[in-house]
Amino acid sequence: MIDLPIYSHDGKKVDSIQIDPAMLGGEVRCALLKQAYVAVHLNQRQGSARTKSRGAVHGSTRKLYKQKGTGNARAGASRTPIRKGGGVAFAKTRTREDLRSSLPKKMRRLANRNALLAKLVDGEVKCFEHLNFATPKTETFAALLGVVGIDRTCLIVLDAANDGARQSAGNLPYSSTIRVDQLNVFAVLNHRYMVIDRATLTAFIDETCFAKKQEVTS
């Protein structure tokens, strides 16, 4: 069992929860995490890179100067690939649709939960009793991160209804916010620390947050 401390807003440990690693994959599965990370990264690519061939570059097709008699090397149009400002020899002309990658639903969910396990094992999850704020204020949230020793990049996982915390953390440097039902392996592994509250963490482990998402969309 993993013993995770629960902190108050002043940084004091007020409680702890026991998390069974078996519910998060049992052990850190590096191969699965890499496969899921690469898949999410690939799916973020648009595949819409474009370059211009010599026929698409603006300019005249006139021969720059006569073939012989000038002492210079022979030259054709100014749009040839060997000249500065000319076209590209093998131009990219269409959108690539073969970049997308997908994982089975069970593998994707296991990878997301296993990424949380990796953070728990490394002691990089900071769990608070709650993340509710009367009024949104960035300074308050920055002080909250400081009392638990967060000095690197941070992923703040919030419930979809917690708009006050989302607004408070929106302008924090080196920090990102994400809804718990959108939590993925790419976001988790791209940050050193994870900040979450007790209710949101329990909802993710028990998968009740995904049930709420289905009720909203249906």
NORSULCOR-V683998 format. One record per residue. N is the residue number from 1. OMEGA is omega in whole degrees, 0 to 359 (none if undefined). Layout:
N_OMEGA ; N_OMEGA
This chain:
1_177 ; 2_180 ; 3_183 ; 4_179 ; 5_175 ; 6_184 ; 7_170 ; 8_183 ; 9_177 ; 10_174 ; 11_180 ; 12_178 ; 13_183 ; 14_182 ; 15_175 ; 16_177 ; 17_179 ; 18_181 ; 19_179 ; 20_180 ; 21_180 ; 22_179 ; 23_181 ; 24_177 ; 25_176 ; 26_180 ; 27_180 ; 28_183 ; 29_187 ; 30_182 ; 31_179 ; 32_180 ; 33_179 ; 34_181 ; 35_180 ; 36_180 ; 37_181 ; 38_180 ; 39_179 ; 40_180 ; 41_179 ; 42_183 ; 43_177 ; 44_179 ; 45_179 ; 46_182 ; 47_186 ; 48_179 ; 49_181 ; 50_169 ; 51_184 ; 52_173 ; 53_181 ; 54_179 ; 55_182 ; 56_180 ; 57_179 ; 58_179 ; 59_183 ; 60_175 ; 61_182 ; 62_175 ; 63_189 ; 64_176 ; 65_186 ; 66_187 ; 67_188 ; 68_171 ; 69_182 ; 70_184 ; 71_178 ; 72_173 ; 73_182 ; 74_184 ; 75_177 ; 76_182 ; 77_181 ; 78_185 ; 79_181 ; 80_183 ; 81_183 ; 82_181 ; 83_176 ; 84_182 ; 85_179 ; 86_181 ; 87_178 ; 88_185 ; 89_180 ; 90_188 ; 91_173 ; 92_188 ; 93_183 ; 94_179 ; 95_178 ; 96_180 ; 97_183 ; 98_180 ; 99_186 ; 100_179 ; 101_182 ; 102_176 ; 103_172 ; 104_185 ; 105_181 ; 106_178 ; 107_181 ; 108_180 ; 109_179 ; 110_179 ; 111_179 ; 112_180 ; 113_180 ; 114_175 ; 115_175 ; 116_178 ; 117_179 ; 118_178 ; 119_180 ; 120_180 ; 121_181 ; 122_180 ; 123_184 ; 124_176 ; 125_178 ; 126_185 ; 127_179 ; 128_177 ; 129_175 ; 130_177 ; 131_181 ; 132_180 ; 133_180 ; 134_177 ; 135_179 ; 136_179 ; 137_183 ; 138_182 ; 139_180 ; 140_181 ; 141_178 ; 142_177 ; 143_178 ; 144_179 ; 145_182 ; 146_184 ; 147_178 ; 148_172 ; 149_178 ; 150_183 ; 151_179 ; 152_180 ; 153_189 ; 154_174 ; 155_182 ; 156_184 ; 157_187 ; 158_171 ; 159_183 ; 160_182 ; 161_184 ; 162_183 ; 163_180 ; 164_179 ; 165_179 ; 166_178 ; 167_180 ; 168_184 ; 169_186 ; 170_184 ; 171_180 ; 172_179 ; 173_177 ; 174_179 ; 175_178 ; 176_176 ; 177_179 ; 178_175 ; 179_185 ; 180_180 ; 181_176 ; 182_182 ; 183_182 ; 184_185 ; 185_181 ; 186_180 ; 187_182 ; 188_185 ; 189_179 ; 190_179 ; 191_180 ; 192_184 ; 193_173 ; 194_177 ; 195_185 ; 196_175 ; 197_187 ; 198_184 ; 199_181 ; 200_178 ; 201_179 ; 202_180 ; 203_179 ; 204_181 ; 205_180 ; 206_180 ; 207_177 ; 208_179 ; 209_179 ; 210_176 ; 211_178 ; 212_181 ; 213_180 ; 214_178 ; 215_181 ; 216_184 ; 217_183 ; 218_none
